[in-house]
Amino acid sequence: MARQRVQKQSKPQEDKLELAKAIASQGQRVARTYESIENTVIRIIRWFSTAFDKVLFNRFSKSVALVLAILMYVFINYNLGELFFESQITAGGKINNIPVTVIANDEVYEISGLPTQVNALLVGEYADIQLVTNQKAYSVVADLTGLVEGTHEVNLSAKDFSSRVDVVLQPSTAVVTIKKKISQQFNVGYDFVNTDKMNQEFELGIPTFETTEVIIRASQSTIEKIGNVKALIDVTGVDASFSQDAILVAYDQQGNRMDVDIIPSSIYATVVVTNPNKSVSVVIIPQGEIPNGKAIESIALDQQAVTLYASESILQTIDSIQIPINVTTLTSDTVQVAEINLPSGVRKSSVTRVSMNIKLGDAVTRTIENLPIDYRNNVNGYQFTLVNPLEAYANVDLFGTQSNVDSITADDISIYIDMKDVGLGEQTVTLYITGTNNLVRYTIQKQTIDIIVTK
């Protein structure tokens, strides 16, 4: 029995060994096959190489070369090479923003809904696409001939493209609305354009026109949207009175341009140009308190006055240009440069900045007593009485350098009530103060008083 078991255990091992030998034998046969194929290919290549050398490198090699050259010439010149070296290559291209030409009676009808530009996709041979793109002889047309009032879907047509190229328009159709035009008169306003390109020293007068009315032709619904019609007057570089033909433009009520027929399309305008100006003083207004018990002794300006350019009505309201400066950081004499901020309505000034030489000195205080209280801006013509008659006068503390404080008199100070926003009845009002010397700080000891206001 033991012997039989040993024989059964050894049999699988023998089977495995036989399988391994079969695999190894198969691998050797594959290797020999590949080696045989490789040797055969090498022999064929060597044979062709030897034959080619015999043809070229012998006494007939020149004749062979001549024959080959002739064959190549015939091959190329009779386009036989296209069968082997070239194939018809299809390419694609795109042309953007092609204007749409409309064929319609636009003197009678208003057309809406058409795109102003379309794109074209091109399919064909590359050379043909390039030719079309470079020549630019093509167009896109919307032919509305024969269409009546209403809404229509129309085809957009590609014209004058090469027949060798397929064209697809984007979009290829459009929904258009056709309306009959009517006529209506409108008054003409005006706008000056390119005002930033003229010398700001000059002022433009109100233009005069050869006519103040024009006719607009459009559909009823479009005319109802018109807000105004304006003549656009170009003032580039003007420095004297002038006349010109101004283009007319219609705007809707939101200020957008409208595409309508305006008759005439331009109008003759005349504009008077003047040069109003005024010279005013430059006044420095210190703001804040200088540290370390100092005050400003003097400020020397490189520009004591400036010339302002504005309309006469605005110039009449301006007597000086005030420039505020922050003095809280001053510790010693210094030189500063300040920008001039133009008052509202002023177009230009002769200078845009001033340089100031600031001198400091030790600060002192002084009090001026019993200054009378006045009133301003009594636009309603009210009368008022003091609740306490003893408050008819006020005391003022002065702060500045010795020379500046000593130069102040009672006539240099004004204390007042601003009546502009004062109502009727008893109320407490604020006192305001001004002084002739801006290098001195003025403080009213009692800031408010009580008054009774009556008509």
Summary of the structure (lengths in Angstrom):
residues: 455
radius of gyration: 49.3
end to end distance: 145.9
largest distance: 148.1
contacts: 1169
relative contact order: 0.07
helix: 24%
strand: 47%
